Every structure is written in C-alpha cells, then in structure tokens.
Amino acid sequence: MRKATLHLVSIWFTLFIGRLNCKTPPNARPNIVLILIDDLDYVLGGLEPMAITRRLVSQHGATFTNAFISTPVCCPSRSSILTGKYVHNHRVINNTATGNCSSRQWQDGEEHKTMATYLQANGYATFYGGKYLNQAREALSFIDGVAPNRHPSSLSAAADSRPFFAVIAPPACHSPFTPAPQHSRKFAGRRAPRSPSFNRHPADDKHWLLRQAPQGALPKDIVRKVDHVFRQRWRTLLSVDQMVRNMVKLLRRKGQLDRTWMIVTSDHGYHMGQFAMPIDKRLPYETDIRVPLLVVAASHNRPTANNKSRDIEIDSLSVVSIDLAPTVLDMAGLPVPDQMDGVSLLPLMANAFAPPSHHGNVSKEVSRVAEPRDSHWRGIDESAKPWRTFYLIEYHGEADLQDVDLQCQQDANTTLCLDEFGCKCQDAANNTFVCLRTLRRPTDNQHANEDSLYCQFDDSQAFVESYDLRLDPYQLNNRAYRRSCRCTVPSHRRRELIINYSKCRGHVNCSGVSDNQWADATP
C-alpha cells in the first residue's frame, strides 16, 4: 500500500481532531466520518480481512446487504458520492480530464455543490484526506475546503468547537497492491474465490469486450497472478483496518466518539478472474457494482442490546452511492437539496436500530445474494414510505493507448491491455452501457418478486444483456440472447424506461419507486 500516503493522512487527521474543543455543548450536532476505501469489493469477500472494523460495526452499528454504486469506476463514482447525483447530472463520465474528472468545469461547478460544501456553509469543520479524484493529486488534505501547507505546523492550533465532517480515503486496496512489511506474509495460500463464473470464457451471449482475443480460459500462470493480487489486496486492507482502530481510539480520547457517525464504504467493487477477465472494475456485474456499506451510529442512535454483538444487517431494497450525500446531510440535521438524485438512508437505520418490539410491519427475508453470517436481525419496515425498486448504472468507456503494452495492441479503441495479464483488455471506448438494476418485493398484485439486471451497450451491435439473479446469481445466462440469430433482442419497455430515466433530475424524479411514471417495465 502507499504507506506514506496513509501515514500522511493519519497525521493531518490527528492534527485536525486535535483542534477540537473537548467540552461538547449540550444538544451538539453529531460529527460524521466517511471512510471511502478504494476498489474494495463485497462479493469476493473484501471485508473479511477487516476484523476490527467488522467487530466495531457488529457492536455499535449495522451493515447494508444490498448496497450498490451507480457507476463502476473511480472518478465518476466518487463524484456521485460527493454530489448525490447520477453521472448524467454531474457529467463526470470517466477518469480522464476530457471526461470531466477534476476538470475546470467540475471545479467551477459541481465541486461547489458537494455534501462537504453544504456542511461547511452550515457550521461544520470539514476535512478530506487521501485519494480525491483521479486527475487531482493522489494524496490530498483539505481542511475547510483549503489545502494547508504540507508542513503540519501550518495548521492553526486554535481550539475549534464546531462539529466536523471528515472523509478519509485510503489508497488501498487499489494497485500497486503493496502491503506494509509486517503484513507481507499474511493469508498465505488464500486464492480468489472460485465461483461458477471464475475463469469461464464467455460464450456469444456476452458483449464483445469479454469475448475479445485472446480467447479461452486464463492460463495457469495468469491465474496464479490473480491469486497473488487477491492476497496482496487483503494484506493492504489490514493497514486500513488498523487505521480505523486508531481513529476510534483518537475520537474516544478526545471525547468525540459517542457523538460521531462513521460510514465505511467503497467507490466500486472489483472482479478477479470472473468471465476470464483478470483484474479490474468497469463491468456491470455484481462483483463490480456491489460494495460494502457499514454504519457505526452516534451513541444516542446506537442499537440497544443485552449482548455485546447484534450483527444487524439491513436487508433493504437497493441503496446506492448517490444516497450517501443526502444521508450525511440528514445526519447533520440539514435539508437535502432538491437537485440531489439520492435519498437519505437514515430512516432505514432508525428502523433497524430500534428494539425488536418496535418494528411493526417488518418483513424478514434472507438476501439471495449475500450469505447470512451468525445470528442477526435484518428487515425492512413495509409500512414506511415506499423505497426504490430500481436504479441506474451508467458507464462511459475509455480508450487510452498509454495504458496498452505494445505487444498487446489489438484495437485502437481498447485500453488497460497488459502483457502481465495475458493482454486481456479491461476497457474500450465502446464499453459504454446503461443498466437497470431492479430489486422488487411482491407488495401488490401488479409486480412479482424481482432481482434482475438489464443492460444496453452503446456499441455497433446495440448489444443487450439481461439476467434474472433469482435463478442465475452468477449471471451466466443472458436472457436477451437468441442462438438462432446469434444476436440479442431488447425489451422495448425496459429500453423506454432507460431512455426516460436517464434524463431524471433530483430525488423526486430519480426515486426509482415506481416505473409507472415512465413506462411499464414488466418483461
């Protein structure tokens, strides 16, 4: 891991917290800490190495089992997290400057409309440490929106009685996957999970990027490299886990822990060998779009329990990265701006943290994707305001020949083609897609239970992929593919819904509660 980056962020955060006034006034607004881990997956067990963090959450918080991102790549996803908006509204379409990543347009526009700027304008001290946006410097520290001098002595020692909002963004578990020396031998023998899609070269029912040459399964030497990266990623996460422990100790020592919300999540997931694609993100499958979302509540919001651990899992319908900004503002007691596309998750947390006797009309269902752990309670309050049943996944492909090894060049539209991983290109200019991810429970006679993904690709074939995850959780069989013509057949109703929903603005129009306002999306 980039140890110097994590160490520098820790120093700045310690100094930032050191300015706080330990005497908390009555009825003070809560502090909020967002830990945004880079490339941390959920489906492949990314949380397993983070035992300290999981224990903290099991005692004082909850885990969302159906948390997703709205775009599976760094800069656009981080922009969605900061602004609470879909890609089609903040217009950061990829990791390049021409794709609006930390561009002048972003700096003059959407950067002034993030959750941090709203909090700062309403009396919060703000801190951002670590990876920001890809075209910005890799390690940044912003205090109240300003990058201080690199020397710690530049930070004012004056006491600050304001509540604070902090984003801690460690570079793990992104490449170059370099762990701290003391962790370099951990997890020996562990391998990337061998799910049914692992190293399975797709048939004609997957879009062209997955079917590209070299065809066939990954050779054994590449599989060994994938397994090595898997272990290295876990090893870097041990440092992040220790960082969380140190932050908790610091907050407790400063008398701030009981009034602090902590959120732990990722900018997107990660695939490792699925469909014979070595390592990366940028695909619409569950490995890439599902993320961890863990919340540790401030003391007056924490779940009450006789035992030390409740392992509360909130088995809601989809919660999305665009919901984080509204949630943070709601935690601070501030109204959510109308232009944000997401909604606050605080009502779901309040329901989950309430004593079991207070849950009322609660549906207890086991997620069909996430495997249950130890004894826990999970559920949603069906008497509450209707929750979204679908949301958008938007991705705009990239083509950058600087990220292509010369011996791997196949197509000028491709990128991330590395000889080290068998010249299997991980992205392309026309790896551009819009998807509907649907999670629906049978609440009336109009709609059946549904767990599905429907994607339209902007390529020469206008390719379509459609999966019923109730029957096909590993997304092996594309329902839109027809062997008779070796082509895909779109659902006109879902296509109409995507066209209309891709224009939505604000949480009223982007709620995803009902498709009747746009089109009948029944297959």
C-alpha positions as CSV (number, residue, x, y, z in Angstrom):
1,M,0.0,0.0,0.0
2,R,1.1,3.6,-0.5
3,K,2.2,3.7,3.2
4,A,3.4,7.3,3.0
5,T,0.0,8.4,1.8
6,L,-1.9,6.7,4.6
7,H,0.7,7.9,7.2
8,L,0.4,11.5,6.0
9,V,-3.4,11.4,6.0
10,S,-3.3,10.0,9.6
11,I,-1.1,12.8,10.7
12,W,-3.3,15.5,9.2
13,F,-6.4,13.9,10.7
14,T,-4.9,13.7,14.1
15,L,-3.9,17.4,14.0
16,F,-7.4,18.3,12.7
17,I,-9.0,16.4,15.6
18,G,-6.5,17.9,18.0
19,R,-8.1,21.4,17.4
20,L,-11.5,20.3,18.6
21,N,-12.8,21.5,21.9
22,C,-13.3,18.5,24.2
23,K,-16.1,20.2,26.0
24,T,-19.1,19.2,23.9
25,P,-22.0,21.6,24.3
26,P,-25.5,20.2,25.1
27,N,-27.5,19.1,22.1
28,A,-24.5,19.4,19.9
29,R,-24.8,18.3,16.3
30,P,-23.0,15.0,15.5
31,N,-19.7,14.5,13.9
32,I,-19.6,12.4,10.7
33,V,-16.7,10.4,9.4
34,L,-16.9,8.8,5.9
35,I,-14.2,6.2,5.2
36,L,-14.0,5.7,1.4
37,I,-11.8,2.7,0.6
38,D,-10.5,2.4,-3.0
39,D,-11.7,-0.6,-5.0
40,L,-13.0,-2.6,-2.0
41,D,-15.2,-5.4,-3.2
42,Y,-18.1,-7.0,-1.4
43,V,-19.0,-10.1,-3.4
44,L,-15.5,-11.6,-3.3
45,G,-15.1,-11.2,0.5
46,G,-13.3,-7.9,0.7
47,L,-14.5,-7.2,4.2
48,E,-13.0,-10.5,5.6
49,P,-9.5,-9.0,6.4
50,M,-11.1,-6.1,8.3
51,A,-11.9,-7.8,11.5
52,I,-11.5,-4.7,13.7
53,T,-13.9,-2.7,11.6
54,R,-16.5,-5.6,11.4
55,R,-16.4,-6.0,15.2
56,L,-16.9,-2.3,15.7
57,V,-19.9,-2.4,13.4
58,S,-21.4,-5.5,15.0
59,Q,-21.3,-3.9,18.4
60,H,-22.4,-0.4,17.5
61,G,-23.9,-0.3,14.0
62,A,-25.3,-2.1,11.0
63,T,-24.4,-3.5,7.6
64,F,-26.4,-2.9,4.4
65,T,-26.7,-6.1,2.4
66,N,-27.8,-4.5,-0.8
67,A,-25.5,-1.6,-1.4
68,F,-24.5,-0.6,-4.9
69,I,-22.7,2.0,-6.9
70,S,-24.2,4.0,-9.8
71,T,-21.1,3.7,-11.9
72,P,-18.2,1.1,-11.7
73,V,-15.1,3.3,-11.9
74,C,-13.2,5.7,-9.6
75,C,-13.7,9.3,-10.6
76,P,-17.3,9.3,-11.7
77,S,-18.3,7.2,-8.7
78,R,-16.5,9.5,-6.2
79,S,-18.2,12.4,-7.9
80,S,-21.6,10.7,-7.4
81,I,-20.8,10.1,-3.7
82,L,-19.8,13.7,-3.2
83,T,-22.7,15.3,-5.0
84,G,-25.5,12.7,-4.6
85,K,-26.0,12.8,-8.3
86,Y,-26.1,10.3,-11.2
87,V,-23.4,10.5,-13.8
88,H,-25.8,12.1,-16.3
89,N,-26.3,15.0,-13.9
90,H,-22.7,15.7,-12.6
91,R,-21.2,14.8,-16.1
92,V,-18.0,13.3,-14.9
93,I,-18.0,10.4,-17.3
94,N,-14.6,8.7,-16.8
95,N,-11.2,9.0,-15.2
96,T,-9.7,11.4,-17.8
97,A,-9.6,15.2,-17.8
98,T,-11.5,15.2,-21.0
99,G,-14.1,13.1,-19.3
100,N,-14.6,15.9,-16.7
101,C,-12.6,14.3,-13.9
102,S,-11.5,17.1,-11.7
103,S,-11.7,19.4,-14.7
104,R,-12.1,23.2,-14.6
105,Q,-15.8,22.6,-15.3
106,W,-16.0,20.4,-12.3
107,Q,-14.1,22.8,-10.1
108,D,-16.2,25.7,-11.1
109,G,-19.5,23.9,-10.9
110,E,-20.3,20.6,-9.1
111,E,-17.4,20.9,-6.7
112,H,-19.3,23.8,-5.0
113,K,-22.4,21.6,-4.5
114,T,-21.0,18.6,-2.6
115,M,-22.1,17.4,0.8
116,A,-18.9,19.0,2.3
117,T,-19.7,22.5,0.9
118,Y,-23.2,22.3,2.3
119,L,-21.9,21.2,5.7
120,Q,-19.2,23.8,5.8
121,A,-21.8,26.5,5.0
122,N,-23.8,25.3,7.9
123,G,-21.2,25.5,10.6
124,Y,-19.2,22.2,10.2
125,A,-15.5,22.0,10.1
126,T,-14.5,19.8,7.2
127,F,-11.6,17.5,6.4
128,Y,-10.7,15.5,3.3
129,G,-7.6,13.2,3.4
130,G,-6.3,10.7,0.9
131,K,-7.3,10.0,-2.7
132,Y,-9.7,12.6,-4.1
133,L,-10.4,12.4,-7.8
134,N,-8.1,10.7,-10.3
135,Q,-6.9,13.8,-12.1
136,A,-6.2,15.6,-8.8
137,R,-3.1,14.9,-6.7
138,E,-3.0,11.4,-5.3
139,A,-2.7,12.4,-1.7
140,L,-4.6,15.5,-0.6
141,S,-5.6,17.0,2.7
142,F,-8.3,19.7,2.6
143,I,-9.3,21.5,5.8
144,D,-12.4,23.7,5.5
145,G,-12.0,23.4,1.7
146,V,-8.4,24.6,1.6
147,A,-5.2,22.6,1.1
148,P,-2.9,23.6,4.0
149,N,0.8,23.9,3.7
150,R,2.5,20.5,3.6
151,H,4.1,21.1,7.0
152,P,1.9,20.2,10.0
153,S,2.9,23.4,11.8
154,S,0.9,25.4,9.2
155,L,-2.3,24.1,10.9
156,S,-3.7,26.6,13.4
157,A,-3.7,25.5,17.0
158,A,-6.8,27.5,17.9
159,A,-9.5,25.4,19.5
160,D,-12.5,24.7,17.4
161,S,-15.9,23.9,18.9
162,R,-17.6,23.1,15.6
163,P,-18.9,19.6,14.8
164,F,-16.8,18.1,12.0
165,F,-17.2,16.1,8.8
166,A,-14.2,14.1,7.6
167,V,-13.6,12.0,4.6
168,I,-10.8,9.5,5.0
169,A,-9.9,8.0,1.6
170,P,-7.0,5.5,1.8
171,P,-5.5,4.3,-1.5
172,A,-5.9,0.6,-0.5
173,C,-6.8,-1.8,-2.0
174,H,-6.0,-0.2,-5.4
175,S,-2.9,-1.1,-7.3
176,P,0.1,-1.3,-6.8
177,F,-1.1,-3.6,-4.0
178,T,1.9,-3.1,-1.8
179,P,1.3,-4.1,1.8
180,A,3.1,-2.9,4.9
181,P,6.1,-5.2,5.6
182,Q,4.5,-6.6,8.8
183,H,1.6,-7.9,6.7
184,S,3.5,-9.2,3.7
185,R,3.1,-12.9,4.7
186,K,-0.5,-12.9,5.8
187,F,-3.1,-15.0,4.0
188,A,-0.6,-17.4,2.5
189,G,-2.4,-20.0,0.4
190,R,-5.6,-18.0,0.0
191,R,-7.0,-17.8,-3.5
192,A,-9.5,-15.7,-5.3
193,P,-13.0,-17.3,-4.9
194,R,-13.7,-20.0,-7.5
195,S,-17.3,-19.1,-8.2
196,P,-19.0,-20.6,-11.3
197,S,-18.0,-17.6,-13.4
198,F,-14.4,-17.7,-12.4
199,N,-12.1,-18.2,-15.4
200,R,-15.1,-19.1,-17.6
201,H,-14.6,-17.7,-21.0
202,P,-18.0,-16.3,-22.1
203,A,-20.0,-17.6,-25.0
204,D,-21.6,-15.3,-27.6
205,D,-24.2,-14.1,-25.1
206,K,-21.7,-11.6,-23.5
207,H,-20.7,-8.2,-25.0
208,W,-17.7,-8.1,-27.3
209,L,-15.2,-6.8,-24.7
210,L,-15.5,-10.1,-22.8
211,R,-15.3,-12.2,-26.0
212,Q,-12.2,-10.5,-27.3
213,A,-8.9,-12.3,-28.0
214,P,-7.0,-14.0,-26.5
215,Q,-10.0,-16.3,-26.1
216,G,-10.4,-19.3,-23.8
217,A,-9.7,-19.6,-20.1
218,L,-6.8,-17.7,-18.5
219,P,-3.6,-19.8,-18.4
220,K,-2.3,-21.1,-15.1
221,D,0.4,-18.5,-14.8
222,I,-2.2,-15.7,-15.1
223,V,-4.5,-17.4,-12.6
224,R,-1.6,-17.5,-10.1
225,K,-1.0,-13.8,-10.6
226,V,-4.7,-13.2,-10.0
227,D,-4.5,-15.1,-6.7
228,H,-1.4,-13.2,-5.8
229,V,-3.2,-9.9,-6.3
230,F,-6.1,-11.2,-4.3
231,R,-3.8,-11.8,-1.3
232,Q,-2.0,-8.5,-1.7
233,R,-5.3,-6.6,-1.7
234,W,-6.3,-8.3,1.6
235,R,-2.9,-7.5,3.1
236,T,-3.2,-3.8,2.3
237,L,-6.6,-3.8,4.0
238,L,-5.0,-4.8,7.2
239,S,-3.4,-1.4,7.4
240,V,-6.8,0.2,6.7
241,D,-8.3,-1.8,9.5
242,Q,-5.6,-0.7,11.9
243,M,-6.2,2.9,10.7
244,V,-9.9,2.5,11.7
245,R,-8.8,1.3,15.2
246,N,-6.5,4.2,15.7
247,M,-9.2,6.7,14.6
248,V,-11.6,5.2,17.1
249,K,-9.0,5.5,19.9
250,L,-8.3,9.1,18.9
251,L,-12.0,10.0,18.9
252,R,-12.5,8.3,22.3
253,R,-9.6,10.1,23.8
254,K,-10.9,13.4,22.6
255,G,-14.4,12.7,24.0
256,Q,-15.9,12.7,20.5
257,L,-16.6,9.0,19.8
258,D,-20.1,8.9,21.3
259,R,-21.3,11.8,19.1
260,T,-19.7,10.5,15.9
261,W,-21.3,8.7,13.0
262,M,-18.9,6.5,11.0
263,I,-19.7,5.2,7.4
264,V,-17.4,2.7,5.7
265,T,-17.8,2.0,2.0
266,S,-16.1,1.8,-1.4
267,D,-16.2,3.7,-4.7
268,H,-17.0,0.4,-6.5
269,G,-16.4,-3.3,-6.5
270,Y,-13.8,-5.4,-8.3
271,H,-13.6,-8.6,-10.4
272,M,-10.8,-11.1,-10.2
273,G,-11.0,-13.8,-12.9
274,Q,-14.7,-13.7,-13.5
275,F,-15.5,-14.5,-17.1
276,A,-11.7,-14.8,-17.7
277,M,-11.2,-11.1,-17.1
278,P,-8.1,-10.9,-14.9
279,I,-8.4,-7.9,-12.5
280,D,-10.3,-4.6,-12.7
281,K,-13.7,-3.0,-12.5
282,R,-15.7,-1.2,-15.2
283,L,-18.2,-4.0,-15.8
284,P,-21.9,-4.1,-14.9
285,Y,-21.8,-7.4,-13.0
286,E,-22.4,-7.9,-9.3
287,T,-18.6,-8.2,-8.5
288,D,-18.1,-4.6,-9.8
289,I,-21.3,-2.9,-8.7
290,R,-21.9,-4.2,-5.2
291,V,-20.0,-2.5,-2.4
292,P,-19.7,-2.8,1.4
293,L,-21.7,-0.2,3.4
294,L,-21.2,-0.3,7.1
295,V,-22.5,2.3,9.5
296,V,-21.5,2.9,13.2
297,A,-24.1,5.1,14.9
298,A,-23.5,8.0,17.2
299,S,-24.3,6.9,20.8
300,H,-27.9,8.1,21.0
301,N,-28.7,6.3,17.8
302,R,-27.0,3.0,18.5
303,P,-28.9,-0.2,18.8
304,T,-29.7,-1.4,22.3
305,A,-28.9,-5.0,23.1
306,N,-28.1,-7.2,26.1
307,N,-25.3,-8.9,24.4
308,K,-22.2,-7.3,23.0
309,S,-22.9,-8.0,19.4
310,R,-26.1,-8.0,17.3
311,D,-24.8,-8.2,13.8
312,I,-27.6,-6.1,12.4
313,E,-27.9,-6.4,8.7
314,I,-30.3,-4.0,6.9
315,D,-31.8,-6.1,4.1
316,S,-33.4,-3.2,2.3
317,L,-34.1,-2.9,-1.3
318,S,-31.3,-1.2,-3.3
319,V,-29.3,1.6,-1.6
320,V,-27.0,3.4,-3.9
321,S,-23.9,5.6,-3.7
322,I,-26.0,8.6,-4.7
323,D,-27.7,8.2,-1.3
324,L,-24.6,8.9,0.8
325,A,-24.6,12.7,0.4
326,P,-28.3,13.0,1.4
327,T,-27.7,10.6,4.3
328,V,-24.8,12.7,5.6
329,L,-26.8,15.9,5.4
330,D,-29.7,14.2,7.2
331,M,-27.4,13.0,9.9
332,A,-26.3,16.7,10.4
333,G,-30.0,17.8,10.6
334,L,-29.8,19.6,7.3
335,P,-32.4,19.5,4.4
336,V,-31.4,17.6,1.3
337,P,-31.1,19.9,-1.7
338,D,-33.7,19.2,-4.4
339,Q,-31.1,18.7,-7.1
340,M,-29.6,15.6,-5.4
341,D,-30.8,12.4,-7.0
342,G,-30.3,10.2,-4.0
343,V,-32.3,9.9,-0.7
344,S,-31.4,9.6,2.9
345,L,-30.8,6.2,4.4
346,L,-31.4,7.4,7.9
347,P,-35.0,6.2,8.1
348,L,-33.8,2.7,7.3
349,M,-31.1,2.9,10.0
350,A,-33.6,4.2,12.6
351,N,-35.9,1.2,11.9
352,A,-33.0,-1.3,12.1
353,F,-31.6,0.2,15.3
354,A,-34.9,0.3,17.1
355,P,-35.6,-2.5,19.7
356,P,-37.2,-5.6,18.0
357,S,-40.6,-5.0,19.7
358,H,-40.8,-1.6,17.9
359,H,-40.5,-2.9,14.4
360,G,-44.2,-3.2,13.5
361,N,-44.8,-4.4,9.9
362,V,-41.4,-5.9,9.3
363,S,-40.5,-8.3,6.5
364,K,-37.8,-10.7,7.5
365,E,-36.1,-12.1,4.3
366,V,-32.7,-13.5,3.7
367,S,-30.9,-11.9,0.8
368,R,-30.5,-14.2,-2.2
369,V,-27.0,-12.8,-2.9
370,A,-25.3,-12.1,0.4
371,E,-24.8,-15.2,2.5
372,P,-26.1,-15.0,6.1
373,R,-23.5,-14.9,8.9
374,D,-24.1,-15.5,12.5
375,S,-27.4,-14.8,14.3
376,H,-28.6,-11.3,13.3
377,W,-31.7,-9.4,12.6
378,R,-32.5,-8.0,9.2
379,G,-35.6,-6.5,7.8
380,I,-37.4,-3.5,6.3
381,D,-40.4,-1.7,7.5
382,E,-43.1,-2.2,4.9
383,S,-45.3,0.4,6.5
384,A,-42.8,3.1,5.8
385,K,-42.5,5.3,2.7
386,P,-42.1,3.2,-0.4
387,W,-38.4,2.5,-1.3
388,R,-36.9,2.4,-4.8
389,T,-37.3,-0.8,-6.7
390,F,-34.7,0.0,-9.4
391,Y,-31.8,2.4,-10.1
392,L,-29.4,3.3,-13.0
393,I,-25.9,2.1,-13.7
394,E,-24.1,4.4,-16.1
395,Y,-20.7,3.8,-17.6
396,H,-18.7,5.6,-20.4
397,G,-15.8,3.5,-21.7
398,E,-12.3,4.8,-22.2
399,A,-9.6,4.4,-24.8
400,D,-6.1,5.3,-23.8
401,L,-3.1,3.8,-25.7
402,Q,-0.8,4.9,-22.9
403,D,-2.3,2.0,-20.8
404,V,-1.7,-0.6,-23.5
405,D,1.5,-2.6,-23.7
406,L,2.9,-2.5,-27.3
407,Q,2.9,-6.3,-27.6
408,C,-0.9,-6.3,-26.7
409,Q,-2.2,-3.7,-29.2
410,Q,-5.3,-5.1,-30.9
411,D,-7.7,-2.3,-31.4
412,A,-7.3,1.5,-31.1
413,N,-10.5,1.6,-29.0
414,T,-9.1,-0.6,-26.2
415,T,-7.2,0.2,-23.1
416,L,-5.7,-1.4,-20.0
417,C,-4.2,-4.2,-22.1
418,L,-1.3,-5.6,-20.1
419,D,1.1,-8.3,-21.1
420,E,1.5,-9.3,-17.4
421,F,-2.2,-10.4,-17.5
422,G,-2.2,-12.1,-20.9
423,C,-3.1,-8.9,-23.0
424,K,-6.7,-9.2,-21.9
425,C,-8.0,-5.6,-22.4
426,Q,-10.1,-4.4,-19.5
427,D,-11.8,-1.4,-21.2
428,A,-12.7,0.1,-24.5
429,A,-14.3,3.3,-25.8
430,N,-17.5,1.5,-26.7
431,N,-17.6,-0.4,-23.4
432,T,-20.3,2.1,-22.7
433,F,-23.6,1.0,-21.2
434,V,-26.7,2.0,-19.2
435,C,-28.3,-0.6,-17.0
436,L,-31.4,-1.0,-14.8
437,R,-30.7,-2.9,-11.6
438,T,-34.0,-4.0,-10.1
439,L,-34.8,-5.3,-6.6
440,R,-38.5,-5.7,-6.0
441,R,-40.6,-7.5,-3.4
442,P,-44.2,-8.6,-4.1
443,T,-46.1,-5.7,-2.3
444,D,-49.1,-5.8,-4.5
445,N,-50.8,-7.8,-7.3
446,Q,-49.1,-5.9,-10.1
447,H,-45.5,-6.9,-9.7
448,A,-43.8,-10.2,-8.7
449,N,-40.6,-10.6,-6.7
450,E,-37.7,-9.5,-8.9
451,D,-33.9,-9.4,-8.7
452,S,-32.6,-8.5,-12.2
453,L,-30.1,-6.6,-14.3
454,Y,-30.9,-5.2,-17.8
455,C,-28.1,-3.5,-19.7
456,Q,-27.9,-1.8,-23.1
457,F,-24.4,-1.3,-24.7
458,D,-23.6,1.6,-27.0
459,D,-21.6,-0.5,-29.5
460,S,-22.1,-1.4,-33.1
461,Q,-24.3,-4.4,-32.2
462,A,-26.5,-2.4,-29.7
463,F,-25.9,-5.4,-27.5
464,V,-28.2,-6.2,-24.6
465,E,-27.6,-8.3,-21.5
466,S,-30.4,-9.4,-19.2
467,Y,-30.2,-11.6,-16.1
468,D,-32.6,-13.0,-13.5
469,L,-30.5,-13.1,-10.4
470,R,-33.0,-15.2,-8.5
471,L,-32.3,-18.1,-10.9
472,D,-28.9,-17.0,-12.1
473,P,-26.9,-15.3,-9.3
474,Y,-23.6,-15.5,-11.2
475,Q,-25.0,-14.0,-14.4
476,L,-24.1,-16.9,-16.6
477,N,-27.1,-16.9,-19.0
478,N,-28.1,-13.8,-20.9
479,R,-31.9,-13.9,-21.3
480,A,-31.8,-11.4,-24.2
481,Y,-29.5,-13.6,-26.3
482,R,-31.0,-15.7,-29.2
483,R,-29.0,-18.5,-30.6
484,S,-31.0,-18.7,-33.8
485,C,-29.6,-15.3,-34.9
486,R,-26.6,-15.1,-32.6
487,C,-27.9,-11.7,-31.6
488,T,-29.7,-10.0,-28.7
489,V,-33.3,-8.9,-28.6
490,P,-34.1,-5.8,-26.4
491,S,-37.1,-5.3,-24.2
492,H,-38.8,-2.3,-25.7
493,R,-40.4,-1.5,-22.4
494,R,-37.2,-1.5,-20.4
495,R,-35.4,0.4,-23.2
496,E,-38.1,3.1,-22.9
497,L,-37.7,3.2,-19.2
498,I,-33.9,3.6,-19.5
499,I,-34.3,6.4,-22.1
500,N,-36.6,8.3,-19.8
501,Y,-34.9,7.6,-16.5
502,S,-31.5,8.6,-17.9
503,K,-32.9,12.1,-18.1
504,C,-34.2,12.3,-14.5
505,R,-33.0,15.1,-12.2
506,G,-33.5,15.4,-8.5
507,H,-34.6,12.9,-5.9
508,V,-38.3,13.3,-6.8
509,N,-37.9,12.2,-10.4
510,C,-34.9,9.8,-9.7
511,S,-36.5,8.0,-6.8
512,G,-37.0,4.7,-8.7
513,V,-40.0,3.9,-6.6
514,S,-42.4,3.2,-9.4
515,D,-41.8,2.7,-13.1
516,N,-45.4,3.7,-13.9
517,Q,-44.4,7.3,-14.2
518,W,-42.0,6.4,-17.1
519,A,-43.2,3.1,-18.7
520,D,-44.4,-0.4,-17.8
521,A,-41.1,-2.2,-17.3
522,T,-42.5,-5.7,-16.9
523,P,-40.5,-8.0,-19.2
